Amino acid sequence: MSSFQSQSFMMLGAVVVGVVSAAGMIIAEHYRQERRRHAMAQDLDRLNQQITGLQGQLEVLKKQQHSGQTSVDGRIKRRFRSRERTMSNITSTTADDYNSALDSSDMEFYDISDEETSKASTLTPLDDVLKDIDIKLEDPLQLRNALSQLENLLFDYPSSTEVLWRIGKAHQRIAMEVTDISYKMVHLNAGLDVCRQGIEINPKSGDVHKWYAILLGSRSSHQGIRDKLRDSSEFKHHIDLAIQLIPEDATCYYLLGRYVMEIASLKWYERKAVATLFDKLPECTYQQALENLLQADRMGDKDWKINKLSIAKCYFALGDYKEGLKWLDEANNITKAVLEEEGIEQEIAQLLSKYNGYR
């Protein structure tokens, strides 16, 4: 039974038995709270002593590591940070919550047995951990778990762009899964902030530029025209850099193809608005867009539904309806879809209805 439930039943009993009984329970509760505070003070003092002892252990382990001896320093550091977080949380919880938090962490924190020591020397390397996280990033049910893992990895790898761009990706994936616009924007902006840090740390990381561009593109559909156009310029800059740095990445060619296709489709008054953000409006044609999208198809997954749909749209814009229908049929026949491709069946059906007469 929870503390809240216990207090509710106590109050109900006071009403039944009268004022005298209520006064007795209040006095009893007063003394109970005093005992809790006393116990909490003792436990806090014990916790401070334990942390002081742990700091001494860390110093010893550091010296052992420098002398070439096997060390579990990294594992203890992580647990030490976990314990520090527990201590900071204690001061803002009730006495019962505090005791629960303390009891749940004591055994795990100090259980550095021989078995744990042997495991510490064979911990999974970062690359293997990231491979597992990459799988989770493609599963909507695992996205938040993946994000939590990545954020924990930052404690040990604060300057790793491999971790940072994946955090940006996780935020973008989660943003695609939620419907609330304000919550969506929180994740998109958080992802952009992390990727921006990654660019500052390593401007030669193509993946950071790539996911920064993807996040900008995702955010643009929820912004006004001015902000959308500003992000458009920045998107082009970063996707160009990504292609230079990771030319083997099919997604970058797809993103550039989609960007060029969108610019090529602008009406004259929209072009005038876009031109306010450029010294010269980019020369974008459907043919250029098609070339990038075809390159993405050659390099990427052959079941890339949305890329094939985009190729079909370019052919339709160029007046090649038969070729466009061929690619549209390919897109329609693909049942597999990744996160970005969900919900495009309706657009395919509309285009098939519109252009079926050209078969």
Secondary structure, 3 states (H helix, E strand, C coil): CCHHHHHHHHHHHHHHHCHHHHHHHHHHHHHHHHHHHHHHHHHHHHHHHHHHHHHHHHHHHHHHHHCCCCCCHHHHHHHHHHHHHHHHHHCCCCHHHHHHHHHHHHHHHHCCCHHHHHHHCCCCCHHHHHHHHHHHCCCHHHHHHHHHHHHHHHHHCCCCHHHHHHHHHHHHHHHHHCCCHHHHHHHHHHHHHHHHHHHHHCCCCHHHHHHHHHHHHHHHCCCCHHHHHHHHHHHHHHHHHHHHHCCCCHHHHHHHHHHHHHHHCCCHHHHHHHHCCCCCCCCCCHHHHHHHHHHHHHHCCCCCHHHHHHHHHHHHHCCCHHHHHHHHHHHHCCCCCCHHHCCCHHHHHHHHHHHHHHC
